[in-house]
Amino acid sequence: MLEQRLFVNAQFHTLWAHQPRVSAVLTRGERIVAMGSREDLAAHSTGTTETIDLDGATVIPGLTDAHIHTANFAREIAALDLRGTRDLADALERVHSYSDACPTTAWVFGGRWDFNAWAVPVQPNRHDLDAVTGGRPAALPSIDGHTIWANSAALAAVGIDASTPNPVGGEIVRDAHGEPTGILREAAGDKLVDIMHSAEAGDLGTQLIEAQRRLLAVGLTGVHDFDGEDALASYRGMRESGQLAIRVHKAIPMMALDQAIDEGRATGDGDVWLRTGPVKLFSDGALGSHSCHMNAPFPGEDGNTGIEVIPYGDLRELVRRAAGSGIGVATHAIGDRANELVLDAYADLARNPLDPPASMMRPASRLRHRIEHAQHLRPGDIARMAQLGVIPSMQPTHCTTDIPLASTLLAGRDLASYAWRSLLDAGAIPAFGSDAPVEHPDPMYGIHAAVTRQNGSHEPDGGWQPGECVTVSEAIEAFTAGAAYASGEEAHKGRLRPGMLADFTALAADPFTVATSELRDMPVQSTTVGGVVRYRRNQ
């Protein structure tokens, strides 16, 4: 018999118009069976019912991170952290201390350095790293993950030298003599990424258990994961062993697309705990690495309009190949030109539908395609995204982190940047996430950023380009109902009503009534997934 639980002593914001607020929720097994007052629900109880006191919390539907790299987040928990370094010397000091504590044969992983924020914004090089790593190979991604800073030992390990050509969609930065400097952009770092995602970085299964604990602690009940097949294998193991406590919509990396098609995987396969997501493609790089694909060059960099990671013709064919096999497409696009090209590829699919689709169970026309990040758009592409039904999968804290960069690198351009309000007004359905470990995975950080367009220090006053702010309700919906719509799970998740999964996040205060400045640091009291409390504060 399914376990029955009555959740009481809380104010539930259901995001369901028929019954927007209730004080008690009754669950049976993993689903909600009734809502109302404690007294009302007594009549619905059958047999033994466990009463769960939520300590006066304010409860919202379970929050989902619609774009996160859980394997990278897990691996970096104990890795070198270069966030917040003041300059190159400060970064090298941290590398030295961390490296000295590593075995002499170990790789040095971690990173998340940001030369744009250094007092002197100089690009580092391999010789700097050589001096502090004691011969250990080191591969350190930048804060956005689109540039790798490698030392000489790491370059040698993957065979990169002066004779190595730039790969399609990548750049090996070279000095005046043609020698690699140790800075690898986009696809040029792929071989090092493979090592960073190998057993050299530790046991991923164990690391994901700890990552799951941390994600539950910030109120997340689900994730859309954009890491590799190793993460899928680990999640399958956790599911089989009963250790999976958070719902996972698992994307397919581009290099595994053929394998996924051969295996018959399609978007939406699986169960309510572990489902197949879209294939992840890359159209460009990132703003901080000066590699996002723009319609005009970066200031002071004549000819540099970023990197087209997948040439348009290849992108269009990949979109058609995936959709024809019942697999949705989620394409990374940050620059305005990249977003334009991705929308062109999706529009081409809409104009020339696949007939008949390879997967009759999931016709290509029913798939929900996405743009991951969608940061800088031509104003005309906002309406086009909504008209095409493309999901803008966006991360609000990218906006507040990028304020200094966007204000300088993109000044004077006719762009809609981090245009949440405009996209909503056009009829698009945003899904919000964090892109952790690039940003912190706490969804309250994202809700605060979306509502205020201010950073953690509540700057700038009044918010950056405040016309693109959204309401508290809209921000929460993007982390709940919007995320569920993006994954095709709106019949099961995203709102609280009878028949839906019993996933909810209990907060220490009411986000709808507190000052917006208090949203970012609002504590999570508990996190419930499938009718079971998976996390309680101070326990």
Protein Blocks (a to p, Z undefined) as FASTA:
>chain_A
ZZddddehiaddehpaklmbccbdcdehjbcfbdcdfklmmmmpgcjaddddehhpacdd
ddddfbdcfklmmmmmmmccfehiablmlmmmmmmmmmmmpcfkbcceeejiafklpmbl
cdddfklmmmmnnopacddddfkopaccddfklmmmnopafklccdehiacdddfkopae
hiaghjllmmmmmmmmmmknopfklmmmmmmmmmmmnopabdcdfbdfklmmmmmmmmmn
opacbdcdddddfklmmmmmmnopaehiacfkbccddddddfbdcfklopaccfbdcehi
ghiabjafbafklmmmmmmmmmmnopacddddfbfmlmmmmmmmmmmmmmmccdddfblm
lgfklpccddehjlpccfklmmmmmmnopacdddfklmmmmmmmmmmmmgoiacdehilk
lmmmnopacdddekpakbccbfklmmmmmmnopafkopaehiaakllpccfklmmmmmmm
mmmmmnopmmmgopacehiacdddddfbdfklmcfklmmmmccfbdceehiafbdehZZ
